[in-house]
Amino acid sequence: MNYLIMTDLEGVAGVDRFRQTRTYDMADKGEAMKQLARETNACIEGIREADGSAKVTVIDGHGTGGLLPDDLAYGDYVRYRDFRHETLPSYAGLFFVGQHAMAGTIDAPLCHTYSSLRVQYYRLNGVFIGEFAAFAQWAGMHGVPAVFLAGDDKAALEAQLFVPAIETAVTKRGKGIEAADHLSSADACAAIRLAAAKAARRIGDIPPFVRFQPPYRFEARHYEPLASSGVPANGRPIDERTYVIETSEYRELPFF
């Protein structure tokens, strides 16, 4: 079967400073990227332990890049902007590695929603959501269940809020926006490998996440006043920092 892994950088063990993630400078984020590769490889190992014929696609979902393709031991690498969304129905399950909690989550290290510098919150049909729910919903609409998440403890709780049956592996325990108690690299990878294998075996027990139904009312609030270019063409400002989008097409929301 085919499996999809969505990766991000903020949720891996050893990362608890934005200077490690908001940069293109390898001197600052190089070790974080190496750890993301280790954790992604551990997830792949777990999947292949459960399914020896597994084919894996790995999405680099970090804005400035979180993975180097050559660091992956197995699987096909693709940047999120280049991912062919029409291929989603071909995947048996969706796995998250390196995931962080949504913006505003108490004691969640490096929590944010898409932009750590601009976005105060996203809300969909009255529910606050982060990156996990946004992509899990899109996958679920294509029949693909979100079955696994590795990241900090607050990200794991967020995933369980939306998908109670999901398997998780905690890499660190948050103590603040830039503070956490971390597992060692080896211990984080061991936990991920074990939980990912369990998730792959349980794919048939975890239904696709399709909590949100059209019509969609999406609301985004920013930290700073919106420039004219900060409101999507299909958006409508409701105050100087907030806009809404009302649509029946999920693909028209700003997650893509």
Buried (B, 14 or more C-beta within 10 A) or exposed (E): BBBBBBBBBBBBBBBBBBEBBBEEEEEBBEBBBBBBBBBBBBBBBBBBBBBEEBBBBBBBBBBEBBBBEEBBEBBEBBBBEEBEEEEBEBBBBBBBBBBBBBBBBEBBBBBBBBEBEBBBBBBBBEEBBBBBBBBBBBBBBBEBBBBBBBBBBBBBBBBBEBBEEBBBBBBBBBEEBBBBEBBEBEEBBBBBBBBBBBBBBBBEEBEBBBBBEEEBBBBBBBEEEBEEEBBBEBBEEEEEBBBBBEBEEBEBBBBE
